[in-house]
């Protein structure tokens, strides 16, 4: 299972006294790659984070995703989506560059950033740069850093525009081809990535939060495979159907929310992707033998 790193943890553990810029609408900051403590001897682990990143990096490295590995030979733009686990493995001692960290709330109504190709799938997330392209995008990062440090009244509006321009310019370019990670067979790779996609939606920490992937079709679309292929892979590896695996995890989260929060059953139902509370109640009783209300007031085993 992947670990989860939020903005505060990232700042505490990886940065050298770099301040995270918190604004009224989300987070935005520019940091240096050199300020991140990275050890090349760490084992590969898949990490999900609470923020998006756009990085311009120089140095030999590998970026591991659950389904493939992408090699950065020299200069590259790297786009990181908190919904897609990854691990960055530096291969050369000198690693330089700049990283733009921001939350989805920062862009807000300007864009549904997770739907952009560079953020939507790991196969589009790494773009190799020539020296000329590196200079162009590095200057764009420096422009954002300069505006962030300034006192212009509408600087965050300007930063949103500059960030979106950078993203669109990158999307016109060709991504780097990755190499599939070796597992015993393709079904194991699919199962691993499915599990990562399922787990990244939990735990639910706010009543305003809702899961985005609810059905087998949702997961199949995210994985870019046919639903029958997903069902076959999961059945072979786990012995369960896709719906059963999703249902078990939703029940697990429902139990935790019913016992550990003061949220109403309607709020919990909405957070777990049920548009109608009675549908949630029927689902929960079918899987536990109790209604949500009965489970909430029952003693803990």
N, C-alpha and C positions, 0 to 999 in steps of 0.2 A: 504494500500500500504506500502511496506517496505521502510525503510530509507536506505541511502547509506553512507557508511563510507570509505573514502580513507585513505591512509597511514598517511598523515599529520594530518587529523582529529583524527585518532586513537591515534597517538602520543600525540596530544594536549589535548585530553579529557580523555584518559584512562591510560596513562603511567605517571610514576613519573620521569620526566626528563631523559627518556631513548632515546638514539639517534637511529634513523632509519638509517641503513647502506645502502647508495645508491652507486651502482657501475655502471660501463659502461653498463652492460647488466642486467637490472632489479634490484630488491631489495632483500636483505637477512638480517635477523637479528635473534638473540636469546634473548628472554626476560623472566622474571619471572612472574608467575601467581600472586605472591604477589605484583607486581608493578602495577597491573591493578585495578582500582577502580571499584568495583562491589557492587551494592546494592541489597540485597535479596528482598526488598520491591517493586522493580519496576515491573510494569505489563508486561505480556508477549508481546513482539513485535518481528516481524520477520525482521531480518536485513541482508542485503547483503553487502559484503565488496569487495574491489578491489584487494584483495590478498588471496593467499592460506595460510592455517595454518596447522601445525602438532603440537599437544599439548600432553604432558604427564601430567596428573592431578591427584591429590590425594584429596579426600574430597567428601562428599555426594552432588550430584547435579542432576538436570534434564536438558536435552538438548531438546528443543522444535523445531520441524520442522513443516512445514505446514501440513503434513499428519500424523505425529506420534510424540510420546514423548519417549525418551530413558533415562533410569535412570542409573547414575553412582553411585555405592555403595561405592567404595573406590578408586581403582587405574584404570586408563584407558588411552588409546591412543585415541585422537579425531582428525579426519581429516575434515578440513573445506574447502569447495569449494565456491568461490565467486558467483557462479551461483546458489547456493542453500541457500535460506534464513534460518536463525535459531535464536534461543535465548537461552542463557545459564543462568540457574537459580540455584545459589548456595543454598543448603539447610543446610549445616553446616557452622559454623563461620570460621573454618580454611580451607582454600583452598590453596594448594601449587602445584608447578610444574614448567615446562618450556614450552615455546611456540616458535616454529620456524615459522617465518613469511617470506614469499617469494612470488614473482610474477611469473607468467607463463614465462615471458621473462628471468628470472634467469636461468631456465633450458633450455629454447630455443630448440635447435636441439637435446638435450639429451633425451627428452621425451615429449609426449603430455599428460601432467599430468592430465588434466581433464578427460581423458578416463580411468584412473586407477580405479579399483573397489572401493577402499576406498574413492575416491573423486567423483565418478560418481553418487552415489545414497546414500541417507541418511541412508538406511538400512545397509550399509557396513561401516559407518563412525566412529563408536564407538566400540573399542575393549577392553574388560576387561583384566586386568593384575593381575597375582599373584605377591606376593612380589618378588620372584626371577626374574620374567619377568620385573617387574618395575625397579629393579636395573640394569638389562641389558640395557633397553632402556634409562634409566636416564643417564647411562654412555655414551651412544651414543650421547645424547644431549650435555653433558659436553664436549665430544670430539669436536663436531662442534663449541661449544662456544670458546674452547681453540684455535682452528685453526683460527676462525674469528678474535680473538684478536692478533694473531701472525703476523709476517712479511714475511711469505713464499711467494715468488713471484707468485706461482700458487695456492694460497690458495683457490680461488673461484672455480677452477676446482676440487680441492680436496673436497670442501664442496658440490659440486653437486653430486659427487660420494657417499659421506657419507649420504647425504639426500636420494638419490635413494636407497641405501642399506637399510636404516631404513624403507622406504616405502615398499620395497619388503619383508622384514622380517615380517612386520606387516600384509601384505596381505596373508601370509601363515596361519594366525591365524583366529579364529572364531569371527565374529562380535557379538555384543550384540543385542538381539531381542528387538525391540521397541514395544510400545503399541499404536495402532491407536488412534488419537485424536477424541473425540466425537463431531460429528456434527449431524444435524437432519437426514441426510442420506448420503450415499456414494457419491452421485452426487455432493453434496455441497463440500465435501472434494476435489473431483477431480477438480471442478470449481475453488476453492481457490488456489490449487497448480498450475493449468494452468495459472491463472492470475499472480501468482508470477513469473512463468517462462517467461511469456510474458513481464512483466514490467522490469525484471532484465536486459533486453537487451537495455533499454533506460534510459536516453538520450544518443544519439550518440554524442560524444564530439570531435572526431578526424576523419579526412577524411580517415585515414587508418583503421578505425574500421568498421567492418561489422557484421550484426546480424547472428547468427548461426542457430537459429530456425526459419524457414521460412514458413513451410507448416504444415497442421494438422498432417501429418505423422511424422514430426520431433518432434512435441510435444508428440504424442502418444508413440513414442520410448523412449523419455526422461522420461515419466511417467510410462513406463513399462506396458501399457495397450493397448488393441486393439483400432484401430482408430474408429470403430463403437461405442465402449463404451464411448470414449471421446466425439464423436459427440452427442450421446444421452444425456450424462450428461449436456453438455453445453446448448443444446437446451432446456432441461427441466428447468434449473435454470435461464438462461438468455433470452431465447426466440430467440437467434441468433445461426447461424451455426458457427462452428469453423473457417471456412475461413472468414466469415464476421467479426468476432471479431478481427482476426489477421489483416485483411484489414483495419479496422477502425483505429487500433493503428498505422499501417504503414503510413496511410494518415496523421494522426495527427503529427507524427514525420517528415514526408516529408514537411508539411507546415512550421513547426518550422525551419527546415534546410534551406528551400528556402528563408525565411524571415530574418533569423538571421545570416546567414553565407555568405561568399563570394565564397563558393564552386561552382564548375561547376555542371551542371545537371548530367553529367556523373558520377562525384564523389558521388553525393547524391544517384544516382541510385545504384551504387555499394555498398555503405554503407547500403542500405536498402535491399540488397540481390538480386538485379536484375542484371543478367549477361549482358543483352542488354538494353541500355538506352531507345530504342524505346518501349520496353515492359513496362518500368517504366512510360513513357509518356502516353501510352495507359491506363495503370492502373490508373494513377492520373486523367486523363481527364474523365474516366468512373465514378470516384467517386466524382469529384468536378465540372465537367463541364468546366474546364479550363485546358490548357496545363501547365506543370511546368513553362515554360517561361512566360506565361500570368499571372500566379499566382504570380510569383516573382516580376513582375513590377507593379502589381495592388496595389492600395492604401489599407492600412490596415483599416478594418471596425472598 
